Amino acid sequence: MSEKPDLKFEKRREKRPVLIVVEEWPDGTMAFKLGSAMTSALGQRREEATLVQFSPERIFRVETDVSEAEFRLALNTKEVSHHGDIHFSELPSLSQKPAT
């Protein structure tokens, strides 16, 4: 007998602050596609991401439970081209205890 896991009992992953740095933001339609792909890959709505810096790099601050590997995999499946590197950096939060 196989049981299906009850989704309401799954442990929720905690969201944490993350900075996404895009070195070279594309122009035109590709800019919209990349922005949409990024918010989808992060599990965010557009208004949940804060644009911290507009130039020379675009830096976004979001709170997400998505890992860097999950983010990159989801972004690659969207097949969106971009010219520069995209950096994913977790920010230390006050709720995290420092490593000893």
Backbone bond lengths (Angstrom), bond angles and torsions (degrees), N, CA, C in turn:
res aa  C-N    CA-C-N  psi(-1)  N-CA   C-N-CA  omega(-1)  CA-C   N-CA-C  phi
1 M - - - 1.440 - - 1.523 108.65 -
2 S 1.320 116.83 123.63 1.462 119.89 179.51 1.526 109.11 -105.52
3 E 1.304 114.31 133.92 1.457 119.90 178.48 1.511 109.79 -104.96
4 K 1.311 115.92 141.05 1.455 120.01 175.09 1.525 107.92 -87.86
5 P 1.329 117.41 138.32 1.464 118.61 179.08 1.520 110.83 -67.52
6 D 1.310 114.84 140.11 1.460 120.69 178.33 1.524 107.85 -83.72
7 L 1.327 116.49 115.07 1.459 121.40 -174.21 1.516 113.28 -62.32
8 K 1.324 118.66 -28.23 1.454 119.56 -178.54 1.530 111.78 -71.30
9 F 1.323 117.72 -15.33 1.447 120.75 178.41 1.521 113.50 -99.41
10 E 1.340 116.55 -1.34 1.458 119.12 177.17 1.519 109.92 -65.77
11 K 1.302 115.44 143.60 1.463 119.75 178.94 1.522 108.88 -73.10
12 R 1.313 115.48 128.42 1.460 120.25 179.03 1.519 108.82 -81.51
13 R 1.303 115.12 137.37 1.456 120.19 175.83 1.518 108.52 -81.36
14 E 1.308 115.53 142.43 1.456 119.81 -179.83 1.517 110.82 -76.93
15 K 1.318 115.39 140.12 1.456 120.01 174.57 1.516 108.62 -78.15
16 R 1.319 115.52 146.84 1.459 121.09 179.09 1.520 108.41 -137.91
17 P 1.328 117.28 155.09 1.465 119.64 -179.44 1.527 111.34 -73.14
18 V 1.325 115.20 137.73 1.462 122.41 -178.01 1.522 108.59 -137.27
19 L 1.332 115.97 141.65 1.459 121.28 170.72 1.511 108.40 -105.37
20 I 1.324 116.78 133.07 1.460 123.08 174.64 1.522 105.99 -113.77
21 V 1.332 116.26 119.84 1.469 121.59 -179.69 1.518 107.86 -111.97
22 V 1.318 115.95 122.64 1.464 121.98 177.09 1.524 106.42 -110.03
23 E 1.339 116.23 112.98 1.467 120.64 -174.51 1.522 113.11 -64.75
24 E 1.323 117.63 -44.91 1.464 120.93 -179.54 1.520 108.62 -130.25
25 W 1.326 115.72 105.44 1.459 120.54 179.70 1.529 109.20 -77.07
26 P 1.321 117.90 132.64 1.476 119.89 -179.07 1.530 111.55 -70.61
27 D 1.313 115.35 168.46 1.465 122.16 178.78 1.523 110.48 -101.02
28 G 1.328 114.85 163.36 1.456 122.25 169.49 1.511 114.82 62.17
29 T 1.315 114.61 -140.38 1.457 121.93 -176.22 1.523 111.84 -62.19
30 M 1.330 116.78 -34.51 1.465 119.47 -179.02 1.529 111.02 -64.30
31 A 1.326 118.37 -28.84 1.469 121.39 176.98 1.527 110.02 -63.14
32 F 1.343 116.69 -44.00 1.457 120.49 178.14 1.527 111.14 -65.11
33 K 1.321 116.15 -41.15 1.464 120.76 -179.87 1.529 110.92 -64.19
34 L 1.336 116.90 -43.57 1.462 120.05 179.83 1.523 110.43 -65.49
35 G 1.325 117.33 -43.99 1.464 120.25 178.46 1.513 112.38 -60.25
36 S 1.318 116.28 -42.92 1.456 121.18 178.20 1.527 111.60 -65.89
37 A 1.324 116.66 -42.04 1.468 120.91 179.03 1.522 111.12 -64.47
38 M 1.336 116.87 -39.69 1.472 120.37 179.72 1.524 111.31 -65.72
39 T 1.334 117.27 -46.61 1.463 119.03 -179.16 1.527 110.92 -65.20
40 S 1.314 116.80 -36.87 1.459 120.54 176.63 1.526 111.07 -65.77
41 A 1.338 117.42 -44.30 1.466 122.02 -179.55 1.522 111.67 -64.41
42 L 1.326 117.06 -29.85 1.466 121.54 179.92 1.527 112.41 -88.80
43 G 1.324 117.16 -7.07 1.455 120.39 -177.86 1.518 111.67 69.16
44 Q 1.323 116.67 35.66 1.465 122.69 -176.60 1.518 110.52 -118.48
45 R 1.318 114.63 158.68 1.455 120.21 166.96 1.520 106.58 -94.03
46 R 1.304 116.55 158.79 1.462 121.36 -175.62 1.531 111.92 -56.37
47 E 1.332 117.61 -40.28 1.463 120.07 -177.08 1.532 113.00 -75.74
48 E 1.328 118.56 -8.42 1.462 121.36 178.63 1.527 112.54 -85.65
49 A 1.310 117.77 -13.45 1.465 121.72 178.99 1.527 108.98 -96.37
50 T 1.320 116.08 137.20 1.457 121.22 179.25 1.521 109.01 -106.02
51 L 1.322 116.54 125.58 1.462 121.03 175.63 1.521 107.51 -80.56
52 V 1.327 116.78 112.32 1.461 122.33 -176.38 1.518 110.75 -87.96
53 Q 1.315 116.06 -41.68 1.467 121.23 -177.88 1.515 108.64 -140.93
54 F 1.323 115.54 137.32 1.458 120.76 -176.65 1.525 112.77 -99.42
55 S 1.325 118.12 -30.52 1.456 120.90 -175.17 1.518 109.43 -153.01
56 P 1.306 120.90 146.40 1.463 129.35 2.82 1.531 112.35 -75.84
57 E 1.337 118.67 -26.52 1.460 120.31 174.22 1.525 108.03 -105.21
58 R 1.302 115.18 155.28 1.467 118.92 172.00 1.516 107.55 -94.45
59 I 1.311 115.49 126.96 1.461 121.27 -179.82 1.525 108.03 -121.20
60 F 1.319 115.10 127.69 1.464 121.87 178.90 1.522 108.98 -117.81
61 R 1.318 116.09 141.15 1.458 121.49 173.90 1.521 107.12 -113.09
62 V 1.335 115.26 127.05 1.467 121.31 178.87 1.517 108.99 -137.21
63 E 1.312 115.28 161.75 1.461 120.75 170.15 1.510 106.54 -113.36
64 T 1.317 116.15 120.48 1.457 120.78 -174.10 1.516 110.60 -143.78
65 D 1.312 115.88 158.84 1.463 120.87 173.52 1.529 110.41 -104.79
66 V 1.320 117.10 7.26 1.465 123.13 -179.26 1.538 109.36 -82.36
67 S 1.322 116.46 134.39 1.461 120.62 176.70 1.526 109.90 -79.10
68 E 1.318 116.49 166.54 1.466 120.03 177.78 1.525 110.87 -60.91
69 A 1.332 116.87 -42.16 1.467 120.49 -179.77 1.530 110.93 -62.48
70 E 1.340 116.76 -42.94 1.463 120.39 178.27 1.531 110.83 -64.25
71 F 1.338 116.56 -40.24 1.461 121.94 179.20 1.526 110.54 -61.34
72 R 1.339 116.74 -49.29 1.468 120.49 -177.81 1.528 111.46 -65.96
73 L 1.315 116.86 -39.62 1.458 120.47 178.71 1.533 110.38 -63.58
74 A 1.322 116.83 -45.91 1.468 120.47 179.55 1.524 111.14 -64.69
75 L 1.335 116.86 -39.08 1.463 120.18 179.20 1.527 110.83 -65.69
76 N 1.331 116.71 -40.02 1.469 120.53 178.83 1.522 112.19 -66.61
77 T 1.323 117.98 -32.68 1.464 120.07 179.91 1.526 111.32 -71.99
78 K 1.332 117.64 -19.98 1.467 121.23 178.15 1.528 111.53 -78.20
79 E 1.322 117.30 -13.38 1.463 123.58 179.27 1.530 112.23 52.20
80 V 1.315 115.01 50.56 1.456 121.68 178.04 1.521 107.30 -104.27
81 S 1.320 115.79 126.29 1.463 118.25 179.70 1.525 109.61 -87.22
82 H 1.304 115.01 145.69 1.461 121.33 175.03 1.516 107.00 -143.86
83 H 1.319 116.22 154.14 1.461 120.06 -171.61 1.517 113.23 -87.75
84 G 1.303 118.13 -34.16 1.460 120.82 -175.98 1.511 111.68 -110.10
85 D 1.300 114.21 -176.69 1.453 120.04 178.43 1.519 110.33 -78.70
86 I 1.327 115.12 153.14 1.454 122.18 173.22 1.523 106.48 -117.33
87 H 1.323 115.83 120.73 1.464 121.59 -177.84 1.530 109.22 -103.45
88 F 1.313 115.77 140.37 1.469 123.64 -179.15 1.515 106.34 -120.89
89 S 1.318 117.89 113.95 1.464 121.17 -177.00 1.519 110.61 -128.14
90 E 1.326 115.20 122.09 1.459 119.70 175.47 1.519 109.14 -78.97
91 L 1.321 115.70 137.56 1.453 121.12 177.67 1.517 109.00 -97.93
92 P 1.324 116.76 141.57 1.468 117.93 176.46 1.523 109.25 -65.91
93 S 1.305 116.57 137.84 1.465 120.14 178.31 1.518 109.19 -110.21
94 L 1.296 116.21 161.40 1.461 121.01 -178.46 1.517 111.56 -68.01
95 S 1.328 117.72 -24.08 1.461 120.20 -178.57 1.528 112.59 -80.08
96 Q 1.336 117.08 -16.00 1.452 119.90 178.87 1.522 110.09 -82.32
97 K 1.311 116.27 138.71 1.452 120.50 177.05 1.518 108.57 -88.34
98 P 1.340 118.04 139.72 1.459 119.91 179.11 1.527 110.80 -66.24
99 A 1.317 115.72 145.82 1.467 121.48 177.88 1.517 109.82 -69.10
100 T 1.313 115.69 139.25 1.476 119.91 178.94 1.487 111.30 -113.08
